[in-house]
Amino acid sequence: MKKIDIHLHIPFDDTMGEMFSTAEKMIPRLDELGISHGVLMSISPQWNEQNMKTVEKYPDRFSWMYHAEPSLGGIMPQLMRAKARGAIGIGEITLNKLIIEPFIQDLFLEAERLNMPVLFHMSPEEGYSYGIVDKPGLPLLEHCLQDYKKLKFIGHSQPFWHEITGDAATGREDRNQWGNGPVKPGGRLVYLFEKYPNLYGDLSANSGGQAIMRDEEFGLEFLHKYADRLFFGTDMLNTSMEFPLGKWLDDMHAKGRLSNDAYEKICWKNAEKLIKGEL
């Protein structure tokens, strides 16, 4: 089955470290998984350069998102250069600051003006791990969804998907865990998806995948309801990594439990719109 992977970390060469498999090595693995195209995430200036080289060599297989940071100069000039060089968005955003930090707010403002979606990793606390920071219940993200109505926010990581259940814990360590067990009604993330059409979901890694698979009935209902705003992804770094969501989606589709319309949108049609700037 055809898939586009919204979230990959694949360098052009071996300079990014042994844990990463280069595009040349990863392409056969992507073929095995039915992934015809992948969006490369940038998490540093070095990754910007790596991803541009990869896309230049394999334009039919990869697209890329841009990493922005204060050291690279003014935000608007950064984003205009990135867009001119083919960046389809900004991501993944990993700056470990509150979402209301001025640089992040300016980044959202300029991204909205340039129609560049933002894909963010979320952290439960400043000084802990990486990713932009929000409080339990995601109140700051809600303000951003209100303030930047034309900006597409693509959420990712444990503290984001943790809020899918009504009994979401509030402790730092708990918020950084994959979800397990039945999803309880009243999840803040469900509320945010319902109220804000500019919120999208990156289903990659075990954070997004587990949020859907932990409760099959809820997961299928969520996929059908928000099929226009969800993206299949893996978050793969190398050829040895495996994530179960792709096979689960295939199985649910084969059993007739996931409609063909929802399956195609989530697996590739939404990502195709993103890549073409038509989201």
VOBA-1610 file (N, C-alpha, C; in pm, whole numbers, padded with zeros to 5 digits, always signed):
BEGIN
Met+00084-00119+00000Met+00000+00000+00000Met+00088+00125+00000Lys+00049+00225-00076Lys+00127+00347-00088Lys+00126+00427+00041Lys+00244+00481+00076Lys+00253+00568+00192Lys+00354+00679+00166Ile+00327+00794+00227Ile+00425+00902+00236Ile+00454+00921+00384Asp+00580+00922+00420Asp+00623+00933+00560Asp+00647+01080+00593Ile+00570+01133+00686Ile+00577+01275+00720Ile+00698+01309+00808His+00769+01208+00859His+00869+01237+00963His+00986+01138+00956Leu+01093+01181+00893Leu+01214+01099+00882Leu+01337+01182+00920His+01440+01113+00969His+01570+01174+00997His+01675+01095+00921Ile+01698+01132+00797Ile+01788+01057+00708Ile+01891+01153+00649Pro+02018+01142+00689Pro+02120+01233+00637Pro+02168+01193+00498Phe+02236+01286+00436Phe+02293+01263+00303Phe+02417+01174+00311Asp+02499+01195+00416Asp+02624+01120+00427Asp+02642+01071+00571Asp+02760+01019+00601Asp+02785+00958+00731Asp+02831+01055+00839Thr+02833+01183+00809Thr+02890+01279+00905Thr+02799+01305+01025Met+02674+01262+01022Met+02582+01289+01133Met+02586+01183+01242Gly+02671+01081+01225Gly+02686+00982+01331Gly+02641+00843+01292Glu+02688+00745+01367Glu+02664+00605+01333Glu+02519+00562+01352Met+02444+00632+01435Met+02305+00588+01459Met+02215+00614+01338Phe+02261+00697+01244Phe+02179+00732+01129Phe+02220+00654+01005Ser+02122+00606+00931Ser+02146+00544+00801Ser+02125+00649+00692Thr+02216+00654+00598Thr+02206+00752+00490Thr+02089+00719+00398Ala+02053+00817+00315Ala+01943+00797+00221Ala+01970+00678+00130Glu+02093+00664+00085Glu+02128+00552-00003Glu+02097+00419+00063Lys+02123+00409+00193Lys+02097+00285+00265Lys+01950+00270+00303Met+01882+00383+00326Met+01744+00379+00374Met+01642+00352+00264Ile+01670+00393+00142Ile+01571+00380+00036Ile+01522+00236+00018Pro+01609+00135+00018Pro+01556-00002+00008Pro+01462-00039+00123Arg+01493+00011+00243Arg+01405-00015+00358Arg+01270+00054+00340Leu+01271+00177+00291Leu+01146+00247+00264Leu+01063+00173+00159Asp+01131+00119+00058Asp+01061+00041-00044Asp+00991-00080+00018Glu+01058-00147+00111Glu+00999-00263+00178Glu+00870-00224+00252Leu+00868-00104+00306Leu+00754-00057+00385Leu+00647+00011+00300Gly+00670+00018+00170Gly+00573+00083+00081Gly+00574+00233+00090Ile+00684+00291+00141Ile+00695+00436+00155Ile+00760+00492+00029Ser+00682+00558-00051Ser+00731+00608-00180Ser+00798+00744-00168His+00770+00817-00059His+00824+00952-00042His+00833+00980+00107Gly+00932+01062+00146Gly+00947+01095+00286Gly+00981+01241+00306Val+00933+01297+00417Val+00963+01435+00453Val+01073+01433+00559Leu+01185+01497+00528Leu+01302+01498+00615Leu+01294+01613+00714Met+01312+01580+00842Met+01309+01681+00947Met+01448+01740+00968Ser+01455+01869+00994Ser+01581+01937+01027Ser+01576+01980+01173Ile+01679+01944+01248Ile+01682+01979+01390Ile+01806+02061+01427Ser+01881+02105+01325Ser+01999+02189+01346Ser+02037+02249+01211Pro+02122+02352+01211Pro+02170+02405+01082Pro+02236+02299+00996Gln+02309+02206+01060Gln+02375+02099+00984Gln+02273+02011+00913Trp+02159+01988+00978Trp+02056+01906+00916Trp+01991+01978+00798Asn+01979+02110+00806Asn+01929+02185+00689Asn+02013+02151+00566Glu+02145+02159+00581Glu+02235+02134+00469Glu+02228+01989+00423Gln+02225+01897+00518Gln+02216+01756+00484Gln+02088+01726+00404Asn+01977+01780+00452Asn+01850+01751+00388Asn+01838+01813+00249Met+01894+01931+00233Met+01892+01991+00100Met+01973+01908+00001Lys+02086+01855+00045Lys+02167+01769-00041Lys+02091+01642-00078Thr+02022+01585+00021Thr+01948+01461-00004Thr+01836+01485-00105Val+01762+01593-00087Val+01651+01622-00178Val+01704+01655-00317Glu+01817+01722-00324Glu+01876+01753-00454Glu+01912+01626-00530Lys+01960+01525-00458Lys+01999+01400-00523Lys+01879+01310-00550Tyr+01781+01312-00459Tyr+01665+01223-00470Tyr+01536+01304-00467Pro+01513+01390-00564Pro+01396+01480-00558Pro+01261+01408-00563Asp+01259+01289-00620Asp+01132+01215-00627Asp+01104+01136-00500Arg+01205+01121-00414Arg+01188+01039-00294Arg+01174+01120-00166Phe+01223+01243-00166Phe+01224+01319-00041Phe+01187+01465-00060Ser+01125+01521+00045Ser+01107+01665+00062Ser+01168+01698+00198Trp+01174+01828+00233Trp+01238+01861+00361Trp+01172+01980+00428Met+01188+01985+00561Met+01147+02098+00641Met+01271+02166+00700Tyr+01253+02291+00735Tyr+01365+02377+00774Tyr+01374+02393+00926His+01498+02397+00975His+01525+02427+01115His+01563+02575+01129Ala+01488+02649+01210Ala+01516+02791+01234Ala+01568+02809+01376Glu+01662+02902+01392Glu+01711+02935+01526Glu+01768+03077+01524Pro+01778+03141+01641Pro+01824+03281+01647Pro+01961+03303+01586Ser+02050+03206+01597Ser+02187+03224+01547Ser+02196+03237+01395Leu+02089+03201+01326Leu+02089+03202+01180Leu+02038+03333+01122Gly+02010+03431+01208Gly+01966+03561+01159Gly+01818+03584+01175Gly+01768+03692+01111Gly+01627+03726+01121Gly+01537+03614+01071Ile+01422+03600+01134Ile+01335+03487+01101Ile+01282+03496+00959Met+01230+03611+00920Met+01174+03622+00785Met+01279+03594+00677Pro+01399+03654+00684Pro+01500+03619+00584Pro+01535+03470+00583Gln+01542+03410+00702Gln+01568+03266+00710Gln+01462+03186+00634Leu+01336+03216+00664Leu+01227+03138+00605Leu+01214+03163+00455Met+01238+03286+00413Met+01230+03315+00270Met+01338+03240+00193Arg+01459+03234+00250Arg+01567+03157+00186Arg+01533+03009+00182Ala+01482+02959+00295Ala+01449+02817+00302Ala+01339+02781+00202Lys+01238+02864+00194Lys+01129+02836+00101Lys+01179+02841-00043Ala+01267+02936-00073Ala+01323+02946-00207Ala+01405+02823-00242Arg+01460+02757-00140Arg+01540+02636-00163Arg+01458+02509-00148Gly+01326+02525-00140Gly+01239+02409-00147Gly+01181+02358-00017Ala+01209+02423+00096Ala+01152+02377+00223Ala+01000+02387+00219Ile+00932+02283+00262Ile+00785+02280+00258Ile+00723+02321+00391Gly+00807+02347+00492Gly+00757+02387+00622Gly+00873+02403+00718Ile+00842+02418+00846Ile+00942+02433+00951Ile+00929+02314+01045Gly+01039+02242+01066Gly+01028+02128+01154Gly+01151+02038+01153Glu+01166+01954+01253Glu+01073+01971+01363Glu+01128+02074+01459Ile+01041+02155+01515Ile+01082+02258+01609Ile+01117+02191+01741Thr+01241+02212+01788Thr+01289+02143+01907Thr+01340+02237+02016Leu+01334+02368+01994Leu+01383+02464+02094Leu+01312+02441+02227Asn+01389+02420+02334Asn+01330+02384+02463Asn+01293+02508+02543Lys+01194+02579+02492Lys+01142+02700+02556Lys+00990+02696+02555Leu+00928+02772+02645Leu+00783+02785+02643Leu+00736+02835+02507Ile+00621+02789+02465Ile+00566+02830+02335Ile+00553+02982+02327Ile+00534+03048+02439Ile+00515+03193+02439Ile+00647+03270+02431Glu+00762+03199+02427Glu+00892+03266+02413Glu+00893+03348+02284Pro+00947+03471+02287Pro+00937+03562+02172Pro+00985+03503+02041Phe+01097+03430+02041Phe+01146+03376+01915Phe+01045+03280+01853Ile+00985+03197+01937Ile+00888+03100+01885Ile+00764+03172+01833Gln+00719+03274+01905Gln+00603+03349+01860Gln+00632+03420+01727Asp+00750+03479+01714Asp+00788+03543+01589Asp+00797+03441+01476Leu+00846+03323+01508Leu+00855+03217+01409Leu+00716+03179+01358Phe+00622+03166+01449Phe+00484+03134+01409Phe+00426+03244+01321Leu+00450+03369+01359Leu+00397+03482+01284Leu+00448+03482+01140Glu+00578+03467+01124Glu+00636+03472+00990Glu+00602+03346+00910Ala+00593+03232+00976Ala+00553+03109+00907Ala+00411+03122+00854Glu+00324+03184+00933Glu+00186+03206+00888Glu+00184+03295+00765Arg+00265+03401+00764Arg+00269+03493+00650Arg+00317+03424+00523Leu+00407+03328+00539Leu+00464+03260+00423Leu+00393+03129+00390Asn+00288+03098+00466Asn+00213+02973+00445Asn+00305+02852+00454Met+00386+02849+00561Met+00474+02736+00587Met+00429+02665+00714Pro+00369+02548+00705Pro+00327+02475+00824Pro+00444+02450+00920Val+00412+02439+01048Val+00515+02411+01149Val+00487+02275+01214Leu+00590+02194+01222Leu+00580+02064+01289Leu+00667+02070+01413Phe+00606+02049+01530Phe+00680+02069+01654Phe+00688+01942+01738His+00803+01927+01803His+00820+01830+01910His+00788+01903+02039Met+00721+01837+02132Met+00683+01902+02256Met+00752+01836+02375Ser+00794+01919+02469Ser+00855+01875+02594Ser+00764+01914+02711Pro+00766+01838+02820Pro+00680+01873+02933Pro+00734+01986+03019Glu+00863+02025+02999Glu+00922+02121+03092Glu+01047+02182+03032Glu+01072+02309+03059Glu+01198+02370+03019Glu+01313+02305+03095Gly+01424+02283+03024Gly+01539+02219+03086Gly+01529+02069+03089Tyr+01423+02014+03030Tyr+01403+01870+03030Tyr+01387+01824+02886Ser+01478+01745+02839Ser+01471+01691+02703Ser+01471+01806+02603Tyr+01401+01789+02491Tyr+01398+01891+02386Tyr+01255+01909+02340Gly+01228+02020+02274Gly+01094+02048+02225Gly+01032+02168+02294Ile+00941+02234+02222Ile+00872+02349+02280Ile+00783+02304+02395Val+00764+02391+02490Val+00705+02352+02619Val+00567+02412+02637Asp+00475+02327+02684Asp+00343+02373+02725Asp+00307+02305+02857Lys+00209+02359+02924Lys+00162+02306+03051Lys+00064+02191+03027Pro+00032+02113+03130Pro-00071+02010+03115Pro-00200+02071+03064Gly-00264+02004+02970Gly-00386+02056+02910Gly-00363+02143+02789Leu-00238+02176+02760Leu-00196+02251+02641Leu-00265+02388+02627Pro-00270+02467+02734Pro-00336+02599+02725Pro-00261+02696+02635Leu-00128+02690+02633Leu-00051+02783+02550Leu-00065+02749+02403Leu-00070+02621+02371Leu-00095+02581+02233Leu-00231+02632+02187Glu-00330+02626+02274Glu-00462+02676+02236Glu-00457+02825+02203His-00383+02902+02281His-00370+03045+02250His-00307+03065+02113Cys-00207+02984+02079Cys-00142+02996+01949Cys-00238+02959+01836Leu-00317+02857+01857Leu-00416+02818+01757Leu-00517+02931+01733Gln-00546+03006+01838Gln-00636+03121+01826Gln-00568+03239+01759Asp-00440+03262+01794Asp-00370+03381+01747Asp-00322+03369+01603Tyr-00295+03247+01559Tyr-00241+03225+01424Tyr-00334+03129+01349Lys-00451+03179+01318Lys-00557+03093+01264Lys-00524+03036+01126Lys-00438+03103+01051Lys-00405+03055+00917Lys-00280+02966+00915Leu-00217+02950+01031Leu-00097+02867+01039Leu-00136+02723+01072Lys-00079+02629+00997Lys-00104+02487+01023Lys-00003+02438+01126Phe-00053+02395+01242Phe+00029+02339+01348Phe+00021+02186+01341Ile+00136+02121+01327Ile+00140+01974+01321Ile+00206+01924+01448Gly+00127+01863+01536Gly+00175+01822+01667Gly+00238+01684+01668His+00338+01669+01756His+00417+01546+01762His+00472+01529+01903Ser+00503+01407+01941Ser+00572+01365+02062Ser+00476+01336+02177Gln+00533+01279+02283Gln+00452+01226+02393Gln+00366+01330+02464Pro+00420+01446+02507Pro+00335+01540+02580Pro+00218+01594+02497Phe+00232+01594+02364Phe+00121+01633+02278Phe+00015+01524+02276Trp+00053+01402+02238Trp-00044+01293+02225Trp-00092+01240+02360His-00019+01268+02466His-00062+01228+02601His-00199+01287+02634Glu-00229+01403+02576Glu-00353+01474+02609Glu-00475+01421+02535Ile-00461+01307+02469Ile-00575+01252+02395Ile-00678+01189+02489Thr-00637+01158+02609Thr-00727+01094+02704Thr-00771+01189+02815Gly-00892+01169+02864Gly-00947+01257+02967Gly-00881+01241+03102Asp-00808+01131+03122Asp-00740+01112+03251Asp-00590+01135+03237Ala-00551+01227+03148Ala-00409+01255+03126Ala-00343+01300+03256Ala-00230+01239+03286Ala-00155+01276+03407Ala-00086+01410+03386Thr-00046+01472+03494Thr+00013+01607+03486Thr+00161+01610+03524Gly+00214+01499+03575Gly+00355+01497+03615Gly+00449+01495+03495Arg+00568+01549+03515Arg+00665+01560+03406Arg+00696+01425+03344Glu+00729+01326+03425Glu+00767+01195+03372Glu+00649+01127+03304Asp+00531+01138+03364Asp+00412+01075+03306Asp+00378+01135+03170Arg+00391+01264+03157Arg+00359+01332+03031Arg+00455+01292+02920Asn+00570+01241+02957Asn+00671+01205+02857Asn+00669+01056+02823Gln+00562+00986+02862Gln+00549+00844+02834Gln+00450+00819+02721Trp+00463+00705+02653Trp+00364+00665+02555Trp+00235+00630+02628Gly+00122+00659+02564Gly-00006+00627+02625Gly-00036+00478+02623Asn-00107+00432+02724Asn-00148+00292+02732Asn-00289+00283+02787Gly-00359+00177+02749Gly-00491+00152+02804Gly-00600+00232+02736Pro-00723+00208+02779Pro-00838+00275+02717Pro-00829+00427+02725Val-00875+00492+02620Val-00881+00639+02618Val-01010+00683+02686Lys-00998+00768+02786Lys-01115+00817+02859Lys-01173+00941+02790Pro-01303+00961+02797Pro-01364+01080+02737Pro-01309+01208+02801Gly-01315+01317+02724Gly-01278+01446+02777Gly-01134+01486+02755Gly-01064+01418+02666Gly-00925+01452+02639Gly-00912+01592+02580Arg-00815+01668+02629Arg-00796+01805+02579Arg-00759+01807+02432Leu-00684+01708+02388Leu-00644+01706+02248Leu-00765+01685+02157Val-00856+01604+02200Val-00979+01584+02123Val-01055+01715+02112Tyr-01062+01788+02222Tyr-01127+01919+02222Tyr-01058+02015+02126Leu-00924+02017+02128Leu-00851+02109+02041Leu-00870+02072+01894Phe-00870+01945+01862Phe-00895+01904+01723Phe-01036+01943+01681Glu-01130+01931+01770Glu-01269+01963+01738Glu-01287+02114+01715Lys-01219+02195+01794Lys-01244+02339+01792Lys-01157+02414+01691Tyr-01035+02364+01662Tyr-00940+02441+01582Tyr-00901+02364+01456Pro-00951+02406+01341Pro-00921+02335+01216Pro-00778+02352+01169Asn-00700+02439+01233Asn-00560+02455+01196Asn-00466+02364+01276Leu-00523+02271+01355Leu-00442+02174+01428Leu-00440+02042+01352Tyr-00318+01991+01329Tyr-00296+01866+01258Tyr-00214+01772+01347Gly-00212+01645+01313Gly-00141+01547+01394Gly-00042+01464+01315Asp+00079+01456+01367Asp+00185+01370+01315Asp+00179+01239+01393Leu+00144+01131+01324Leu+00124+01002+01390Leu+00252+00920+01405Ser+00366+00981+01381Ser+00491+00906+01382Ser+00534+00867+01523Ala+00631+00775+01526Ala+00691+00724+01648Ala+00586+00651+01732Asn+00627+00606+01848Asn+00531+00536+01933Asn+00443+00633+02011Ser+00474+00762+02006Ser+00388+00861+02071Ser+00257+00876+01994Gly+00266+00907+01865Gly+00146+00919+01783Gly+00081+00785+01755Gly+00163+00686+01719Gly+00108+00555+01688Gly+00035+00493+01806Gln+00097+00500+01923Gln+00036+00440+02041Gln-00090+00514+02084Ala-00095+00644+02061Ala-00216+00720+02093Ala-00336+00666+02017Ile-00312+00619+01894Ile-00420+00565+01811Ile-00445+00417+01842Met-00340+00340+01858Met-00354+00195+01873Met-00390+00150+02014Arg-00372+00236+02114Arg-00394+00195+02253Arg-00538+00157+02282Asp-00631+00213+02206Asp-00773+00187+02223Asp-00832+00178+02082Glu-00849+00056+02034Glu-00883+00037+01892Glu-01010+00108+01851Glu-01113+00098+01931Glu-01241+00162+01894Glu-01227+00314+01889Phe-01165+00369+01992Phe-01144+00514+01993Phe-01054+00555+01878Gly-00945+00481+01858Gly-00849+00516+01756Gly-00911+00522+01618Leu-00993+00424+01585Leu-01058+00422+01454Leu-01157+00537+01440Glu-01229+00566+01546Glu-01323+00680+01543Glu-01247+00811+01520Phe-01135+00827+01590Phe-01054+00948+01577Phe-00997+00960+01435Leu-00948+00850+01381Leu-00893+00851+01245Leu-00999+00890+01143His-01119+00837+01158His-01224+00871+01062His-01268+01017+01076Lys-01279+01063+01199Lys-01330+01198+01220Lys-01232+01304+01173Tyr-01102+01280+01193Tyr-01002+01381+01159Tyr-00907+01333+01049Ala-00960+01253+00959Ala-00878+01197+00851Ala-00813+01304+00765Asp-00875+01419+00754Asp-00819+01527+00671Asp-00698+01594+00736Arg-00673+01565+00867Arg-00569+01640+00938Arg-00467+01551+01008Leu-00455+01427+00963Leu-00360+01334+01024Leu-00263+01282+00918Phe-00138+01261+00962Phe-00033+01217+00871Phe+00035+01091+00922Phe+00046+00992+00837Phe+00128+00876+00869Phe+00274+00918+00876Gly+00349+00857+00968Gly+00492+00881+00977Gly+00558+00772+01060Thr+00692+00768+01057Thr+00764+00667+01136Thr+00860+00728+01238Asp+00930+00836+01203Asp+01038+00892+01285Asp+01162+00802+01279Met+01182+00732+01169Met+01297+00644+01155Met+01426+00722+01140Leu+01532+00668+01202Leu+01668+00720+01189Leu+01756+00626+01109Asn+01723+00497+01114Asn+01809+00398+01052Asn+01728+00275+01009Thr+01794+00186+00939Thr+01725+00072+00878Thr+01677-00031+00980Ser+01727-00026+01102Ser+01688-00127+01202Ser+01563-00089+01280Met+01517+00035+01268Met+01402+00079+01347Met+01271+00028+01287Glu+01179-00005+01376Glu+01047-00052+01334Glu+00940+00015+01418Phe+00832+00055+01353Phe+00716+00113+01421Phe+00591+00041+01371Pro+00501+00002+01459Pro+00390-00084+01421Pro+00271-00016+01355Leu+00265+00117+01355Leu+00144+00183+01306Leu+00113+00151+01161Gly+00215+00148+01075Gly+00190+00123+00933Gly+00118-00008+00910Lys+00165-00115+00972Lys+00101-00245+00957Lys-00040-00244+01017Trp-00057-00176+01129Trp-00188-00167+01194Trp-00288-00098+01101Leu-00247+00012+01039Leu-00335+00080+00944Leu-00370-00010+00827Asp-00271-00083+00777Asp-00296-00176+00667Asp-00396-00283+00708Asp-00378-00338+00828Asp-00467-00443+00877Asp-00610-00392+00897Met-00623-00273+00956Met-00757-00217+00977Met-00826-00189+00844His-00750-00145+00747His-00805-00118+00614His-00848-00249+00547Ala-00762-00351+00556Ala-00792-00481+00494Ala-00916-00544+00556Lys-00938-00522+00684Lys-01055-00577+00753Lys-01181-00495+00732Gly-01169-00381+00664Gly-01285-00296+00641Gly-01320-00209+00759Arg-01233-00201+00858Arg-01262-00121+00977Arg-01215+00024+00960Leu-01119+00045+00869Leu-01073+00179+00835Leu-01110+00202+00689Ser-01193+00301+00664Ser-01242+00324+00529Ser-01129+00353+00431Asn-01153+00326+00306Asn-01053+00354+00204Asn-01023+00503+00197Asp-01126+00585+00211Asp-01108+00730+00207Asp-01016+00777+00319Ala-01043+00734+00442Ala-00960+00774+00555Ala-00819+00719+00542Tyr-00809+00595+00502Tyr-00678+00531+00488Tyr-00590+00606+00389Glu-00643+00639+00274Glu-00564+00708+00172Glu-00525+00849+00215Lys-00617+00919+00280Lys-00584+01054+00327Lys-00470+01050+00429Ile-00480+00961+00526Ile-00380+00954+00632Ile-00247+00902+00581Cys-00250+00802+00495Cys-00127+00739+00449Cys-00052+00820+00344Trp-00122+00898+00260Trp-00047+00971+00160Trp-00112+01096+00103Lys-00244+01102+00097Lys-00306+01217+00030Lys-00284+01348+00105Asn-00295+01346+00238Asn-00271+01470+00315Asn-00127+01516+00300Ala-00034+01422+00307Ala+00106+01457+00291Ala+00135+01511+00152Glu+00070+01454+00053Glu+00089+01503-00083Glu+00045+01650-00095Lys-00065+01686-00029Lys-00109+01824-00027Lys-00007+01913+00043Leu+00048+01865+00153Leu+00149+01940+00227Leu+00270+01967+00139Ile+00317+01865+00072Ile+00436+01877-00013Ile+00411+01976-00128Lys+00290+01977-00181Lys+00257+02065-00293Lys+00217+02205-00249Gly+00211+02228-00116Gly+00171+02360-00066Gly+00022+02383-00077Glu-00057+02276-00078Glu-00201+02286-00097Glu-00281+02251+00027Leu-00213+02237+00140Leu-00281+02196+00263Leu-00382+02303+00308
//
